[in-house]
Amino acid sequence: MSVTERRPVEVVVYSRPGCHLCEQAIEGIVALHDEGYRFQLHEIDIESDDLLLRRHLEKIPVVEVDGIVASELVYDDAGVRKRLDTVGAWPT
């Protein structure tokens, strides 16, 4: 698979309505996209599933980059950047 055929990097934010820390994490991730990092962003409401709620309630926002946790509880911009760099989602 060539670089041009590479599947998109996925960033998932586990959050819940009314979570101001989750909103801050999403703002930080959108800013990274605006800087040129290439990824698809998905937000998942942990209240939509009992297992997700039990797994993530005390740690939201949880940010995963291609299935690996890059940040939890308080948005870690450096951690997310490092993981994006590792998976090749460099700024264009």
N, C-alpha and C positions, 0 to 999 in steps of 0.2 A: 504494500500500500504506500503510495507516494504521499508527500506532505500535502499536496493539493487534494488528495482523496481521504485524508484523515477525518475520522468522525469528530464532531464538535465536542469540545470540553463541556461538561455539565457542572454547573454550580447549583446546589440545592440548599435552600434556607428553610429550616424547620422553625416555624413561628406559630403565633396565635394572635387573634385579634386583640388590639389594645396594648400590645407589648411594645413599649417605646424603645427598648434595646433592640428588638427585632427590626423596627423601622430604621434605627441608626445603622444596623448591619446592612440592610438592603440599600440604603443611601450610599454607604461605603463601597459596596459591590458595584452599584450602578456607576459610581465615579471611576472605578477601575475599568469598566467597560468603555466609558467615555475617554479614558486615557489610551485606549486602543487594545486592551486585552480582549482576546476572542474567546467567548464562551456563551452558552445558553443558560439563562437564569430561570430557575423554577422555585416558587415558594410553595411550601406545603404546610397547611394548617394542621397542627398536631391534634386539634380537637376533632378532626374528621375521623380519627381512628383511635380506639382505646389503647392499642399497643403503642402507637406513636406517642400518645399522651403520657403513658406510664414511662416510656423510655426517655423522653426528652423534656418533660415538664420542668424539672429543676435545672436544666442546662441551656434553655433557649436564650438567645438564638443559637442554633447549631448550624454551622456552615460546612457543607461537604463539597469538595472539589473532586470530581470523578470517583465518588464513593469513599473518599478518605476525609475524616474530620480535620478541618483546617482551623476552626475557631469554634469556641462555645462559651456561653454565658455572657461575655463581653466581647464585642467584635474585635478581632485581632487582624488589623490590616496587614501587618508584616507577615503573619502566618499564612494569610490567604494569598498574598503576592508570591510568597515562596512556593506554595503548592501550585499556583498557576504557572509559575516559571518551570517547575519540575515536570509538569505535563505538557509543556510546549505551547501555552496560550499567550505567548509574548505579545507585547504591544506591537502594533503594526506601524 
